Structure formats: structure tokens, C-alpha cells
């Protein structure tokens, strides 16, 4: 008996899978494009009516910061979930294709672009002759920018060696924590420590969920999938608590309690921070919805719908975070 294959040499199931994959890729591109609009268009909306002035090229700098944070999240989140999956007894050996090399390459390009801005005194260079690479060694911000470039370059090289891959990524987190709090700032060490914890937890949370869902799709039908998602959910709850605590404390250090409500609506930093708080609240609700469905459903994949929405909301949080780092710091009223 001769089996007749459909034209093109693929079965109907293969064709449906390809169409589904194409739709997912298209949806991802649309979400990335929408996310890029947040840092590009956000400064004008945040600054409107505040009387504050932003640095030249603030939209581009915010976008580069967002790309850097996203790259860091994808790579750290992948390492985090891979470690969780490796500790599950009887888990399938299959793992999703790594995105670390692509993410680290994007992070490297963003870090290089940001370093050129630092080399010109935090002004956007308009010609190659304005870029002073040697001058980066003469300032603290310049040395931190070089550290991030070299760390991402090393992360690209070590992308397939998970045991060593974590160290250059950790160097980027430390550099970002130090960059966010200049040495002359009051309590700079405490501020850097808060940012270090905040950024690490946020990256693990935001980057871990997409990789967990990709792993769950690969393990479809295997009981280890539900166990992995449940284990991630428990750790993510702790990460959310730490992100919230460090974020609130950091905000209160920059906006004293008596001025917070006013600065949340009258300063660009405050408005953007308020938008980030609202987004994080939405993420928390989606996360709770996904965890409830996970606990009640026989098939853990039923929790994927709210979890995918959670991924999109986390992407928006990353984009707003990039914008937040590029805006003028709030006025510290006494």
C-alpha cells in the first residue's frame, strides 16, 4: 500500500506547526516593536509640563538601556531555569534552543553604543571623530562602560559554557549597580547594594518565565513540566517580594516620604516610576492567575495563557525601566 504525502513533502500536522511557529514569531516581532516605542516616545510624555530638561538623545539612550536590560534578563533567566530543570528528578534531557548568544550580542551592541555616549561626555556623538575611546579610562563612568562592553563580549564567547557564562553577566549587574549611584551620591554604597539585588531579581524573574514556558512546551505531556513551572512559581514569588521591597526603598531614598505623592505626578521620574508600579501590579495579578490555574488544572499548559500575558507585561516593565534610567533624577526636597 502506497502512502501519498501532501504536496511539499510535509504532513498536515507539520504544516500546522510551521504556521503556528510563524504566527508566534510575528507576534513576538510586533511586541518587540511596540516595546521599543516606550523608551523612544516615553520621554516627551513623561517630561510634558514638568519644567524639566532631559539630556540630548534621551529616547535613544533609554532604548539602549532597555535592550541591555532585556539581554541581561534573557541570559540570566535561561541559566536560572536550566538550573531548576536540572534538579528535577526524571526530567527529560531535551532543552530549548539557547537564546543566550543572540541576547548577549544585542547586549554587546547596546553597551558599545552607550560607551560611545559616555566617551563624549554623555552627549550623542554625531561623527566618529567625536568618540574618544581613550578618554573612557579617565572617568569612573567610562571604566564602568568598558567593563560592560568587555563582560558582554566574554558572555558571547562563553554562551555555550553555562558554568562560566554566569560570571560576565554578574559583572554587568555589578557595573550597572555602581553606574546608577555615583561615588558623590549620599549613601552610594547602600544605593548600589539595593540596585544590585533589584536588578538581579528582576532579571531572573523576567528572563526565567519565557524560558520556563519554552521548556514546558518542549516537555508537553511529561509530568516534569508541571513540576518545573511550580518550582519556578515558588521562586518567582520570592523574587517579586525582593523586587518590590528594594524598589520601594530605592524610591524613598530618592523621593522622601513627604514628597512622594507630589513627585509621582509632577516629575518625569515620578510619572515613569508610577507607570512601572502599575505594570508590576498587573504582572503580579497575571502571575497569581497563572499559579491558580496551574494548581487546579490537570494539564499545566492551561496556565500558559496568563503566563504568556505575564511575559508581555514583563517586557513592558523592562522597557519602562530603560526609560527610567535615562530621565532626570527627581528633586530631593527636604
N, C-alpha and C positions, 0 to 999 in steps of 0.2 A: 504494500500500500504506500503510495507516494504522498508526502505531506507538502502542501502548497503554501509557501510563505507569502505574506503580503508584499506588494511592490516596495522596493527599497531595502529588502532583506531584514526587516525588523518586525517583531510581533506587535500586536496592538498594545500590549502592556508596556513594551519598550517605548513605543511612540508616546503613550500617555505619560510615562515617567519623564521623557525628554521635554514634553510640553510643560509639565509641572515644574521641572527644573528651570526652564526658560522663564516661566512666569515668576518664579521666586527670584531669579537674577534680575529681572526687570523691576520687580517691586523693591529690591534692595537698592538698585541704582536710583530709583525715584526717591527713596528715603534718604539716601546719601545727599542727593541734590537739594532736597528740602532742608536737611540738616545744615548744609553749607550756607543757606540763606540766613540762618540765625546769627552767626558772627559777622556776616557781611552787611546785613541790613539792621542788625540789632543796635549798633552804636548810636545811629541817628535817633531811633525811637527812645532809647534809654536816656540820651542827653537832652532831648527836647524839653525846653522850658526850665532846665536846672541852672542855667548860667555857667555851667562847667565847660571846660575845653578839653578835648582829648588830644592825644599825640597824633601826628600825621600818620596816615595809613593804619588807623586803629582797626578797621574792618579786616584788612589782610592779616595783621598780626593776630587778631582774635581767631581767624580761620586756621592759621598755622598752629596756634596753641591747641585748638580743638583737635586738629589732625594728630599732633604729638600725643595728646591725652588718649585719643582713640587707639593709636598704635600701641601705646603702653598697656592699655586695658586688654586689647585682644591678645597680646603676647603673654601677659601675666595671668589672665583668665584661663588661657589654654593650659598653661603649666599647672595652675591650681586644680582644674577639673581633671586633668590627666592623672594627677596625684591621687585625687579622690577615687577615680575609677580603678587605679592600680591597687587600691586597698580593699576592693570589693571581692569577697570570695566567689569563685566561679564565674567571674565576669568574662565576657567574650574577648578574645585578643584583638578584634578589629577596632581601629580608632579612626576618626575622621581625618581627612587630609589636613595637614597643618597649614594655618594661615600666618604663622609667625614670620616667615621670611618676607612675605608681602607687607605685613604690618610694620616690621622693623625697617624695611626700605622706605615706606611712607614716613615713618618717624625720623629717619635719617635725613630725608629731603626737607622735612619741616624744620628740623634742628639746624640744618645748614642755612636755610633761608633766615631763620631767626638770628643766627650768628652773624650774618651779614648786616642785619639791622643793628645789632649791638656794636659791631665794628665801626659804624658811622655815627656813634653817639646816640643810638636809639632813634635814628632818622632813616626813613626808607631810602636806600641808595638808588639813584637814577642812572648811574653808569658804573661799569666795572672799576674805573679809576677811583671811585669814592670809597671802595671797600679796602679797609686797612686790616688785613689778616694779622699782621704782626702786632697791631695795637690791642688785639684780644688778650694778649698775655699781660698787659699792663693794668688791667682792671679786674675786680672780683667778678663782675657780671660777664666779662669776656672769658675768663677762665672757666666759669660755670657753663657758658655756651659751648666752649670747646670740649668740655667734659661730656656734655650731652651728645655732641656730634660723634666723638670717639666711642662712646658707650653704645650708641645705636649701630655704628659701623661694626663693632665687635659682636653685637647681638645678631646682625645679619649673618656674619661668618659662623656663629655658634648656634644658629637657629635649629639645627638638627640634633644638637647635643644638649638635651634638656637639663642635665645636671649642672652644666657650666653656663647655660643660657640665662639663668636667673640673675647672675651677678652683674652683668652690664645693665640689665633692666633695673636692678636695685640702685645702681649708680645714678641712673636717670632720675629716679624718685628722690634720692638724696639731693641731687643738684637742683631739682625743681623746688624742693622744700627750702633750700638755702636761698635760691633766687627770689622766692616770694617774700623773704624777710631780710632786707639789707642789714648790714652789720650795725649801722647807726640807729636802727629802729629800737624803741624801748621794748625790752624783753624779746629780742630777736631769736634767742635760742629756744625759748618756750614756744614762740610762734612757729619756728621751723619744725619743732617736735610735733606740734599739732597738725601741721600740714603734711608731715611725713606719714602719720597714722591715717589721716583723712584720705590722702591720695592713694595710699596702698590699699586700704579697704575698699575705696570706690572703684579702683581698677580691677580688683579681684571680683567684685560684685558685678560690675558692668560687663567685664570681659568673660567672666565664667559662665554666665547664663547662656549666651549663644553657643558656646562650645558644648555645654551640657545638653542643649536641645539637639545639636547635630549628632552627638553621641547617642542620644536616645533614639533618634530616627534610624541610625545605623543598627542599633540593637533591637529594633522593633520586634515585639513578641517575647523577648527574653526578660525574665523577672529581675535581672540585674539593672534594667533600665529604670524601673520604679525605685529601686534602692538608691541608684545614683542621684536621681532627681530629689529624693527625700533627703539624702545626705547633703546635697548642695543647699536645699532649702533651710536646713538647720544652721549651717554655717552662714548662709546669707542673712539670716535673722540677726546673728551677732554682728556681722559686717554693717548692716543697716543701723544698728544701735550705735556702733562706734562712729560711723559717718555722721549720724545726727548729732551725737554729743560733741565731737570735735568741730563740726561745722558751726553749731550754736556758740560754742565757747570762742571760736575764732572770730565770729561776727561780733560778739560782745566786746572782744578786745579792741576791735576797730570802731565799733559804734557803742558807746556806753549805754547802759540800760535806759537812762532817761531820755536818750535821743533816738533810740532805735525806731520807734513808730514814725517819727517825723522823717528820718533819713531814708526809710524804706520807700517813701513816695516822693521825696524832693531831691534825691541824689541818684545819679546814674548807677552807681554801685549798689545802692539800696534797692532800686527797682529791679535790677537784674538778679540780685540775691533773692528778692521776693518771688520772682518768676521761677528761680531754681527750687525754692522751698515748695512751691505749688507742684512743680513737676515731680519732685521726690515724693510728695504725698500721694500723687497719682500712681507712681511706681509702687509704693507700699501697698496701696489698695489692690492693684493688679497682682502683686506678689501674694497677698493674702488670699485672693480669689483663686489663684492657681494652686496654692497649697491646700485649700479646702477641697477643690476638685480632685487633687491628687490623692487625698486621704479617703475620699468617698467612692472613687471610680475604680472599677476592676482593671481598666486599661489606662495606664499612666499617660498615654498620648492625648487623652481628653483634656489634660491640663495644659496642653501646648498652646491652645488658642489664647488664653490670657497671658501665658508666658511669652508668646511672640509679641503681643501688645506691650508687655513689660520691656522687652528688648528695644522696641521702637522708642518708648518713653525714656529709657536709659540713654539711648543715643542722643535724644534731645537734651538730657541733663549734661552730657559731655560737651555738646555744642555750646550750651549756655555757660558752662564752666570756662570754656576757652574765651568767651566774651567777657566774663567776669574778671579774668586776669589781665585784660587789656585796657579796662576802663580806669579812670582816675579813682584813687582811693578816697573813701568818704572823709568828710571833715570830722576831726575828733573834737567835738565840743566838750568843754569841761562842765 
